[in-house]
Amino acid sequence: MANLKVVMILPTYNERDNIGHIIDALQAQFRHMSHDMHILVVDDSSPDGTADIVRQKQAGGSNANVHLLMGQKAGLGAAYIRGMSHAMDKLHADAVFEMDADFSHKPEDVPRLMAALDQGADFVIGSRYVKGGSIPKEWGLLRRMNSLGGNIVGRYVAGLYKIHDCTAGFRAIKTSLLRKIVFDDLRVQGYAFQVALLHKAVSLGATIKEVPVDFIDRTEGESKLGISDIIEFILNAWWIRLHSSKTFIKFAIVGSSGVVVNLGVFTLLLQANVNKYLASPISIEASIITNFLLNNYWTFRWRKSADHVRIKGLKFNMVSLVSLAVSYSTFVLLSMLFPATPPEIHQLVGIAPAMFINYFLNSYWTFKHAPDPKD
């Protein structure tokens, strides 16, 4: 492949203890690479003097390929957008890397990601969750659940099903792909940028490749991930889903009709003096049946399932039992805790978790699309 100009983008905020070492480590890797490799530090005006360390490196004669871009702190996504725009418009890069400055991503993995670009990929992910990749063994349960949960949201809410590591921060991307993306349309500032950019790349038909890497816990400095970033990430994943998935929109419409059926049947049964604890599961089952018929013949009609309709019906009934148990348990619990509240309110609240479970189990199991063998 022709010699490319590649810019490593390192977003920083208070990384004084790491930035000089990571620059040196990357330069050591560059000596064995055939491409024109550069480093762009995008610093959010760190008060600890991170930028001063970069300027000291620039003053050395061997670091002419080190660049510094200053700006105000506005989130990881904003920093990457600023860095990518600068790399394309000012440095005329053919490819860019996303990489943490805290040694969470090993510099010695850079040549492997670059090799994947050379072999034809448009977007390469340093993946922790493919065979050969790993996360730190010392991570506690909360940290593991946070990471895995982010990937579940990215894969099954945002719709990035085939990607194993949707939230990875170690990536190599050709600028020919980035130039097709309007960054303002991504509508994100923080960590949600990672999924938003990846989703856009997938929607544009980019060739995505995951390369296994070992993620290393930082030894210096502190993580910048906060609660606001997590909230933005989840909301953005649902925003992507709502704006890109006709299937989900249809499912939402069917779900709304199911609410009407559920509450309508429940109200009629109460008026007929049926005990509320019996009326609740009956009305739930009525809504599940109508939802199945509409989803089978409208929402998921385009999917070519490998299962016969009888098998799908059996699977649907199994999912229905789970949904019924969740909804009914919620109804009973609320009835016991808040006996003065109208039972219709308890019934309505019980619908929400049942619908959520019903969608995911039916979408990714009952009505799972069977791809062609060539895929």
C-alpha positions as a Markdown table, in Angstrom:
| # | Residue | x | y | z |
|---|---|---|---|---|
| 1 | Met | 0.0 | 0.0 | 0.0 |
| 2 | Ala | 1.1 | 3.6 | -0.7 |
| 3 | Asn | 2.8 | 5.5 | 2.0 |
| 4 | Leu | 0.1 | 7.3 | 4.1 |
| 5 | Lys | 0.2 | 10.3 | 6.4 |
| 6 | Val | -1.2 | 9.0 | 9.7 |
| 7 | Val | -2.1 | 11.2 | 12.7 |
| 8 | Met | -2.4 | 9.7 | 16.2 |
| 9 | Ile | -4.9 | 11.8 | 18.1 |
| 10 | Leu | -4.4 | 11.9 | 21.9 |
| 11 | Pro | -7.1 | 13.8 | 23.7 |
| 12 | Thr | -5.8 | 15.0 | 27.1 |
| 13 | Tyr | -6.9 | 16.6 | 30.3 |
| 14 | Asn | -4.5 | 16.5 | 33.3 |
| 15 | Glu | -2.2 | 13.9 | 31.8 |
| 16 | Arg | 1.1 | 15.6 | 32.7 |
| 17 | Asp | 2.5 | 12.3 | 34.2 |
| 18 | Asn | 1.7 | 10.3 | 31.1 |
| 19 | Ile | 1.9 | 12.5 | 28.0 |
| 20 | Gly | 5.7 | 12.7 | 27.7 |
| 21 | His | 6.2 | 8.9 | 28.1 |
| 22 | Ile | 3.4 | 8.0 | 25.6 |
| 23 | Ile | 5.0 | 10.3 | 23.0 |
| 24 | Asp | 8.3 | 8.6 | 23.5 |
| 25 | Ala | 6.8 | 5.2 | 23.3 |
| 26 | Leu | 4.9 | 6.0 | 20.1 |
| 27 | Gln | 8.0 | 7.5 | 18.5 |
| 28 | Ala | 9.8 | 4.2 | 19.2 |
| 29 | Gln | 7.1 | 2.3 | 17.3 |
| 30 | Phe | 7.1 | 4.8 | 14.4 |
| 31 | Arg | 10.8 | 4.0 | 13.7 |
| 32 | His | 9.7 | 0.5 | 12.5 |
| 33 | Met | 6.7 | 1.7 | 10.4 |
| 34 | Ser | 6.8 | 2.7 | 6.7 |
| 35 | His | 4.1 | 5.4 | 6.9 |
| 36 | Asp | 4.5 | 9.1 | 7.7 |
| 37 | Met | 3.4 | 9.0 | 11.4 |
| 38 | His | 2.4 | 12.0 | 13.4 |
| 39 | Ile | 1.1 | 12.7 | 17.0 |
| 40 | Leu | -1.6 | 15.3 | 17.6 |
| 41 | Val | -2.2 | 16.1 | 21.3 |
| 42 | Val | -5.6 | 17.7 | 21.7 |
| 43 | Asp | -5.4 | 19.3 | 25.2 |
| 44 | Asp | -8.5 | 20.8 | 26.9 |
| 45 | Ser | -6.4 | 23.5 | 28.7 |
| 46 | Ser | -5.2 | 21.1 | 31.4 |
| 47 | Pro | -4.4 | 23.1 | 34.6 |
| 48 | Asp | -1.6 | 20.6 | 35.5 |
| 49 | Gly | 0.6 | 21.8 | 32.6 |
| 50 | Thr | 0.1 | 18.9 | 30.2 |
| 51 | Ala | 0.6 | 21.2 | 27.3 |
| 52 | Asp | 3.9 | 22.4 | 28.7 |
| 53 | Ile | 5.3 | 18.9 | 28.5 |
| 54 | Val | 4.2 | 18.6 | 24.9 |
| 55 | Arg | 5.9 | 21.9 | 24.1 |
| 56 | Gln | 9.1 | 20.7 | 25.6 |
| 57 | Lys | 8.9 | 17.6 | 23.4 |
| 58 | Gln | 8.3 | 19.8 | 20.4 |
| 59 | Ala | 11.4 | 21.8 | 21.2 |
| 60 | Gly | 13.5 | 18.7 | 20.7 |
| 61 | Gly | 14.8 | 18.2 | 17.2 |
| 62 | Ser | 13.6 | 14.6 | 16.9 |
| 63 | Asn | 9.9 | 15.5 | 17.5 |
| 64 | Ala | 9.0 | 17.6 | 14.5 |
| 65 | Asn | 6.0 | 15.2 | 13.9 |
| 66 | Val | 4.4 | 16.2 | 17.3 |
| 67 | His | 1.6 | 18.7 | 17.2 |
| 68 | Leu | -0.4 | 20.5 | 19.9 |
| 69 | Leu | -4.0 | 21.7 | 19.6 |
| 70 | Met | -5.5 | 23.6 | 22.5 |
| 71 | Gly | -9.1 | 24.1 | 23.4 |
| 72 | Gln | -11.7 | 24.3 | 26.1 |
| 73 | Lys | -12.9 | 21.2 | 28.0 |
| 74 | Ala | -16.1 | 20.1 | 26.4 |
| 75 | Gly | -15.9 | 16.3 | 26.5 |
| 76 | Leu | -14.1 | 13.4 | 24.8 |
| 77 | Gly | -16.3 | 13.6 | 21.7 |
| 78 | Ala | -15.7 | 17.4 | 21.2 |
| 79 | Ala | -12.0 | 16.8 | 21.6 |
| 80 | Tyr | -11.9 | 14.1 | 19.0 |
| 81 | Ile | -14.0 | 16.1 | 16.5 |
| 82 | Arg | -11.6 | 19.1 | 17.0 |
| 83 | Gly | -8.6 | 16.8 | 16.5 |
| 84 | Met | -10.0 | 15.0 | 13.5 |
| 85 | Ser | -11.0 | 18.2 | 11.8 |
| 86 | His | -7.5 | 19.6 | 12.4 |
| 87 | Ala | -5.9 | 16.4 | 11.1 |
| 88 | Met | -7.8 | 16.5 | 7.9 |
| 89 | Asp | -7.9 | 20.2 | 7.2 |
| 90 | Lys | -4.5 | 21.3 | 8.5 |
| 91 | Leu | -2.3 | 18.2 | 8.5 |
| 92 | His | -3.9 | 16.6 | 5.4 |
| 93 | Ala | -4.0 | 13.2 | 7.1 |
| 94 | Asp | -4.9 | 10.0 | 5.1 |
| 95 | Ala | -5.8 | 8.2 | 8.3 |
| 96 | Val | -6.2 | 9.0 | 12.0 |
| 97 | Phe | -5.9 | 7.0 | 15.2 |
| 98 | Glu | -8.0 | 7.4 | 18.4 |
| 99 | Met | -5.9 | 6.5 | 21.4 |
| 100 | Asp | -5.8 | 7.2 | 25.2 |
| 101 | Ala | -2.7 | 9.0 | 26.5 |
| 102 | Asp | -2.6 | 7.0 | 29.8 |
| 103 | Phe | -1.1 | 3.7 | 28.4 |
| 104 | Ser | -4.5 | 2.0 | 28.5 |
| 105 | His | -3.8 | 1.2 | 24.9 |
| 106 | Lys | -0.4 | -0.3 | 24.2 |
| 107 | Pro | 1.8 | 1.6 | 21.7 |
| 108 | Glu | 3.2 | -1.7 | 20.4 |
| 109 | Asp | -0.3 | -2.5 | 19.1 |
| 110 | Val | -0.3 | 0.5 | 16.8 |
| 111 | Pro | 1.5 | -1.4 | 13.9 |
| 112 | Arg | -1.1 | -4.2 | 14.0 |
| 113 | Leu | -4.1 | -1.7 | 13.7 |
| 114 | Met | -2.2 | 0.1 | 10.9 |
| 115 | Ala | -1.7 | -3.2 | 9.1 |
| 116 | Ala | -5.5 | -3.8 | 9.1 |
| 117 | Leu | -5.9 | -0.5 | 7.4 |
| 118 | Asp | -3.3 | -1.4 | 4.9 |
| 119 | Gln | -5.2 | -4.6 | 4.2 |
| 120 | Gly | -8.3 | -2.7 | 3.1 |
| 121 | Ala | -10.3 | -1.9 | 6.3 |
| 122 | Asp | -11.8 | 1.6 | 6.6 |
| 123 | Phe | -12.3 | 1.5 | 10.3 |
| 124 | Val | -10.2 | -0.7 | 12.7 |
| 125 | Ile | -11.1 | -1.3 | 16.3 |
| 126 | Gly | -8.6 | -2.4 | 19.0 |
| 127 | Ser | -11.1 | -4.8 | 20.5 |
| 128 | Arg | -11.1 | -6.2 | 24.1 |
| 129 | Tyr | -14.0 | -8.6 | 23.4 |
| 130 | Val | -12.8 | -10.7 | 20.5 |
| 131 | Lys | -10.7 | -13.8 | 20.8 |
| 132 | Gly | -7.2 | -12.8 | 21.9 |
| 133 | Gly | -8.3 | -9.5 | 23.5 |
| 134 | Ser | -8.7 | -8.9 | 27.2 |
| 135 | Ile | -9.7 | -6.5 | 30.0 |
| 136 | Pro | -7.7 | -6.2 | 33.3 |
| 137 | Lys | -8.1 | -9.2 | 35.6 |
| 138 | Glu | -8.1 | -6.8 | 38.6 |
| 139 | Trp | -11.2 | -5.0 | 37.5 |
| 140 | Gly | -14.0 | -5.3 | 40.1 |
| 141 | Leu | -17.6 | -6.4 | 39.3 |
| 142 | Leu | -18.9 | -2.8 | 38.9 |
| 143 | Arg | -16.2 | -1.9 | 36.4 |
| 144 | Arg | -16.7 | -5.1 | 34.4 |
| 145 | Met | -20.5 | -4.6 | 34.4 |
| 146 | Asn | -20.1 | -1.0 | 33.3 |
| 147 | Ser | -17.9 | -2.0 | 30.3 |
| 148 | Leu | -20.0 | -5.0 | 29.3 |
| 149 | Gly | -23.2 | -3.0 | 29.8 |
| 150 | Gly | -21.9 | -0.3 | 27.5 |
| 151 | Asn | -21.3 | -2.9 | 24.8 |
| 152 | Ile | -24.7 | -4.4 | 25.3 |
| 153 | Val | -26.3 | -1.0 | 24.8 |
| 154 | Gly | -24.2 | -0.3 | 21.8 |
| 155 | Arg | -24.9 | -3.7 | 20.1 |
| 156 | Tyr | -28.5 | -4.3 | 20.9 |
| 157 | Val | -29.9 | -0.8 | 21.4 |
| 158 | Ala | -27.9 | 1.2 | 18.9 |
| 159 | Gly | -28.0 | -1.8 | 16.5 |
| 160 | Leu | -24.3 | -2.5 | 16.1 |
| 161 | Tyr | -24.9 | -6.2 | 16.4 |
| 162 | Lys | -21.8 | -7.5 | 14.5 |
| 163 | Ile | -19.4 | -5.3 | 16.5 |
| 164 | His | -18.0 | -6.9 | 19.6 |
| 165 | Asp | -16.4 | -3.8 | 21.2 |
| 166 | Cys | -18.6 | -0.8 | 20.4 |
| 167 | Thr | -17.1 | 1.4 | 23.1 |
| 168 | Ala | -13.4 | 0.9 | 22.4 |
| 169 | Gly | -11.3 | 4.0 | 22.4 |
| 170 | Phe | -8.4 | 2.6 | 20.4 |
| 171 | Arg | -9.2 | 2.9 | 16.7 |
| 172 | Ala | -7.7 | 3.6 | 13.3 |
| 173 | Ile | -9.9 | 5.3 | 10.7 |
| 174 | Lys | -9.3 | 6.4 | 7.1 |
| 175 | Thr | -10.1 | 10.0 | 6.5 |
| 176 | Ser | -11.8 | 9.2 | 3.2 |
| 177 | Leu | -14.5 | 7.8 | 5.5 |
| 178 | Leu | -14.5 | 10.6 | 8.0 |
| 179 | Arg | -14.9 | 13.2 | 5.2 |
| 180 | Lys | -18.3 | 11.6 | 4.5 |
| 181 | Ile | -19.5 | 12.3 | 8.0 |
| 182 | Val | -21.0 | 15.6 | 9.2 |
| 183 | Phe | -19.7 | 15.7 | 12.8 |
| 184 | Asp | -22.5 | 18.2 | 13.9 |
| 185 | Asp | -25.1 | 15.5 | 13.0 |
| 186 | Leu | -23.7 | 13.2 | 15.6 |
| 187 | Arg | -25.1 | 15.4 | 18.4 |
| 188 | Val | -22.7 | 14.2 | 21.1 |
| 189 | Gln | -19.9 | 15.7 | 23.2 |
| 190 | Gly | -18.7 | 13.0 | 25.6 |
| 191 | Tyr | -18.0 | 9.3 | 25.5 |
| 192 | Ala | -21.1 | 8.6 | 23.4 |
| 193 | Phe | -19.1 | 9.9 | 20.5 |
| 194 | Gln | -17.5 | 6.5 | 20.1 |
| 195 | Val | -20.7 | 4.7 | 19.4 |
| 196 | Ala | -22.2 | 7.6 | 17.4 |
| 197 | Leu | -19.2 | 7.7 | 15.0 |
| 198 | Leu | -19.0 | 3.9 | 14.7 |
| 199 | His | -22.8 | 3.7 | 13.9 |
| 200 | Lys | -22.4 | 6.3 | 11.2 |
| 201 | Ala | -19.4 | 4.4 | 9.7 |
| 202 | Val | -21.5 | 1.2 | 9.6 |
| 203 | Ser | -24.4 | 3.0 | 8.1 |
| 204 | Leu | -22.1 | 4.3 | 5.3 |
| 205 | Gly | -21.1 | 0.7 | 4.5 |
| 206 | Ala | -17.5 | 1.0 | 5.8 |
| 207 | Thr | -15.4 | -2.1 | 6.1 |
| 208 | Ile | -15.0 | -2.6 | 9.9 |
| 209 | Lys | -12.3 | -4.9 | 11.3 |
| 210 | Glu | -11.6 | -5.8 | 15.0 |
| 211 | Val | -8.1 | -6.5 | 16.1 |
| 212 | Pro | -7.6 | -8.1 | 19.5 |
| 213 | Val | -5.8 | -6.0 | 22.1 |
| 214 | Asp | -5.2 | -6.1 | 25.8 |
| 215 | Phe | -6.6 | -3.2 | 27.7 |
| 216 | Ile | -4.4 | -2.0 | 30.5 |
| 217 | Asp | -5.5 | -0.1 | 33.6 |
| 218 | Arg | -3.8 | 3.3 | 33.9 |
| 219 | Thr | -1.2 | 3.7 | 36.6 |
| 220 | Glu | -1.0 | 7.5 | 36.7 |
| 221 | Gly | -3.8 | 10.0 | 36.8 |
| 222 | Glu | -7.6 | 9.5 | 37.0 |
| 223 | Ser | -10.3 | 8.3 | 34.7 |
| 224 | Lys | -12.5 | 11.1 | 33.2 |
| 225 | Leu | -15.6 | 9.0 | 32.8 |
| 226 | Gly | -18.5 | 10.4 | 34.8 |
| 227 | Ile | -22.2 | 9.8 | 35.4 |
| 228 | Ser | -23.2 | 12.5 | 32.9 |
| 229 | Asp | -21.2 | 10.6 | 30.2 |
| 230 | Ile | -23.0 | 7.3 | 31.0 |
| 231 | Ile | -26.4 | 9.0 | 30.8 |
| 232 | Glu | -25.5 | 10.7 | 27.5 |
| 233 | Phe | -24.2 | 7.4 | 26.2 |
| 234 | Ile | -27.5 | 5.6 | 26.9 |
| 235 | Leu | -29.7 | 8.4 | 25.7 |
| 236 | Asn | -27.7 | 8.6 | 22.5 |
| 237 | Ala | -27.9 | 4.9 | 21.9 |
| 238 | Trp | -31.7 | 5.1 | 22.0 |
| 239 | Trp | -31.7 | 8.2 | 19.8 |
| 240 | Ile | -29.7 | 6.3 | 17.2 |
| 241 | Arg | -32.2 | 3.4 | 17.5 |
| 242 | Leu | -35.2 | 5.6 | 17.1 |
| 243 | His | -33.8 | 7.4 | 14.0 |
| 244 | Ser | -32.3 | 4.5 | 12.2 |
| 245 | Ser | -34.5 | 1.5 | 12.9 |
| 246 | Lys | -37.9 | 1.2 | 11.2 |
| 247 | Thr | -38.3 | -2.1 | 12.9 |
| 248 | Phe | -38.0 | -0.5 | 16.3 |
| 249 | Ile | -40.5 | 2.2 | 15.4 |
| 250 | Lys | -43.0 | -0.4 | 14.2 |
| 251 | Phe | -42.4 | -2.4 | 17.4 |
| 252 | Ala | -43.1 | 0.8 | 19.5 |
| 253 | Ile | -46.4 | 1.3 | 17.6 |
| 254 | Val | -47.4 | -2.3 | 18.2 |
| 255 | Gly | -46.4 | -1.9 | 21.8 |
| 256 | Ser | -48.6 | 1.1 | 22.2 |
| 257 | Ser | -51.6 | -0.8 | 20.7 |
| 258 | Gly | -50.8 | -3.5 | 23.2 |
| 259 | Val | -51.1 | -1.0 | 26.1 |
| 260 | Val | -54.5 | 0.0 | 24.8 |
| 261 | Val | -55.6 | -3.7 | 24.6 |
| 262 | Asn | -54.1 | -4.5 | 28.0 |
| 263 | Leu | -55.8 | -1.6 | 29.8 |
| 264 | Gly | -59.0 | -2.0 | 27.8 |
| 265 | Val | -59.5 | -5.6 | 28.7 |
| 266 | Phe | -58.4 | -5.0 | 32.3 |
| 267 | Thr | -61.0 | -2.3 | 32.7 |
| 268 | Leu | -63.8 | -4.4 | 31.1 |
| 269 | Leu | -63.0 | -7.3 | 33.4 |
| 270 | Leu | -63.1 | -5.1 | 36.5 |
| 271 | Gln | -66.4 | -3.7 | 35.4 |
| 272 | Ala | -67.6 | -7.3 | 35.1 |
| 273 | Asn | -66.6 | -7.8 | 38.7 |
| 274 | Val | -63.7 | -10.1 | 37.9 |
| 275 | Asn | -61.1 | -10.2 | 40.7 |
| 276 | Lys | -58.2 | -7.8 | 39.9 |
| 277 | Tyr | -55.6 | -10.5 | 40.5 |
| 278 | Leu | -57.2 | -12.6 | 37.8 |
| 279 | Ala | -58.1 | -9.7 | 35.5 |
| 280 | Ser | -54.4 | -8.6 | 35.4 |
| 281 | Pro | -52.9 | -11.8 | 33.8 |
| 282 | Ile | -55.8 | -12.2 | 31.4 |
| 283 | Ser | -55.5 | -8.7 | 30.1 |
| 284 | Ile | -51.7 | -9.1 | 29.8 |
| 285 | Glu | -52.1 | -12.3 | 27.8 |
| 286 | Ala | -54.6 | -10.6 | 25.5 |
| 287 | Ser | -52.2 | -7.8 | 24.7 |
| 288 | Ile | -49.4 | -10.4 | 24.2 |
| 289 | Ile | -51.4 | -12.3 | 21.6 |
| 290 | Thr | -52.3 | -9.1 | 19.6 |
| 291 | Asn | -48.7 | -8.0 | 19.8 |
| 292 | Phe | -47.5 | -11.3 | 18.5 |
| 293 | Leu | -49.8 | -11.2 | 15.5 |
| 294 | Leu | -48.9 | -7.6 | 14.6 |
| 295 | Asn | -45.2 | -8.2 | 15.1 |
| 296 | Asn | -45.2 | -11.5 | 13.1 |
| 297 | Tyr | -47.1 | -10.2 | 10.1 |
| 298 | Trp | -46.0 | -6.5 | 10.1 |
| 299 | Thr | -43.0 | -5.5 | 12.3 |
| 300 | Phe | -40.8 | -8.5 | 11.5 |
| 301 | Arg | -42.4 | -9.6 | 8.3 |
| 302 | Trp | -39.3 | -8.9 | 6.3 |
| 303 | Arg | -37.1 | -11.2 | 8.4 |
| 304 | Lys | -36.4 | -14.6 | 6.9 |
| 305 | Ser | -36.5 | -16.8 | 10.0 |
| 306 | Ala | -35.1 | -20.3 | 9.9 |
| 307 | Asp | -37.9 | -21.5 | 12.2 |
| 308 | His | -41.3 | -22.7 | 11.1 |
| 309 | Val | -44.2 | -20.5 | 12.3 |
| 310 | Arg | -45.1 | -23.2 | 14.9 |
| 311 | Ile | -41.6 | -23.0 | 16.4 |
| 312 | Lys | -41.8 | -19.2 | 16.4 |
| 313 | Gly | -45.1 | -19.5 | 18.2 |
| 314 | Leu | -43.6 | -21.8 | 20.8 |
| 315 | Lys | -40.7 | -19.4 | 21.3 |
| 316 | Phe | -43.1 | -16.5 | 21.6 |
| 317 | Asn | -45.2 | -18.3 | 24.2 |
| 318 | Met | -42.1 | -18.9 | 26.2 |
| 319 | Val | -41.2 | -15.2 | 26.0 |
| 320 | Ser | -44.8 | -14.4 | 26.9 |
| 321 | Leu | -44.5 | -16.4 | 30.1 |
| 322 | Val | -41.4 | -14.4 | 31.1 |
| 323 | Ser | -43.1 | -11.1 | 30.2 |
| 324 | Leu | -46.3 | -12.2 | 32.1 |
| 325 | Ala | -44.3 | -13.1 | 35.2 |
| 326 | Val | -42.4 | -9.8 | 35.2 |
| 327 | Ser | -45.5 | -7.7 | 34.6 |
| 328 | Tyr | -47.7 | -9.6 | 37.0 |
| 329 | Ser | -45.0 | -9.5 | 39.7 |
| 330 | Thr | -44.7 | -5.8 | 39.3 |
| 331 | Phe | -48.5 | -5.4 | 39.6 |
| 332 | Val | -48.7 | -7.6 | 42.7 |
| 333 | Leu | -45.8 | -5.8 | 44.4 |
| 334 | Leu | -47.2 | -2.3 | 43.7 |
| 335 | Ser | -50.6 | -3.4 | 44.9 |
| 336 | Met | -49.1 | -4.5 | 48.2 |
| 337 | Leu | -47.0 | -1.5 | 48.6 |
| 338 | Phe | -49.5 | 1.1 | 47.5 |
| 339 | Pro | -53.0 | -0.4 | 48.2 |
| 340 | Ala | -54.7 | 3.0 | 48.0 |
| 341 | Thr | -53.5 | 3.7 | 44.4 |
| 342 | Pro | -56.0 | 2.7 | 41.7 |
| 343 | Pro | -55.1 | -0.7 | 40.3 |
| 344 | Glu | -55.1 | 0.7 | 36.7 |
| 345 | Ile | -51.9 | 2.6 | 37.7 |
| 346 | His | -50.2 | -0.5 | 38.9 |
| 347 | Gln | -51.2 | -2.3 | 35.7 |
| 348 | Leu | -49.8 | 0.5 | 33.6 |
| 349 | Val | -46.5 | 0.5 | 35.4 |
| 350 | Gly | -46.2 | -3.3 | 35.1 |
| 351 | Ile | -46.4 | -3.0 | 31.4 |
| 352 | Ala | -43.1 | -1.1 | 31.0 |
| 353 | Pro | -40.6 | -3.8 | 32.1 |
| 354 | Ala | -42.6 | -6.5 | 30.4 |
| 355 | Met | -42.5 | -4.6 | 27.1 |
| 356 | Phe | -38.7 | -4.1 | 27.3 |
| 357 | Ile | -38.1 | -7.8 | 27.9 |
| 358 | Asn | -40.7 | -8.8 | 25.3 |
| 359 | Tyr | -38.9 | -6.7 | 22.6 |
| 360 | Phe | -35.4 | -7.9 | 23.2 |
| 361 | Leu | -36.2 | -11.6 | 23.6 |
| 362 | Asn | -38.6 | -11.7 | 20.6 |
| 363 | Ser | -36.4 | -9.5 | 18.3 |
| 364 | Tyr | -33.2 | -11.4 | 19.0 |
| 365 | Trp | -34.6 | -14.8 | 19.5 |
| 366 | Thr | -38.1 | -15.5 | 18.3 |
| 367 | Phe | -37.9 | -13.4 | 15.1 |
| 368 | Lys | -34.2 | -13.6 | 14.6 |
| 369 | His | -33.2 | -13.0 | 11.0 |
| 370 | Ala | -31.4 | -16.0 | 9.5 |
| 371 | Pro | -28.6 | -14.5 | 7.2 |
| 372 | Asp | -27.8 | -16.0 | 3.9 |
| 373 | Pro | -24.9 | -18.6 | 4.0 |
| 374 | Lys | -22.8 | -16.2 | 1.9 |
| 375 | Asp | -23.0 | -13.6 | 4.7 |
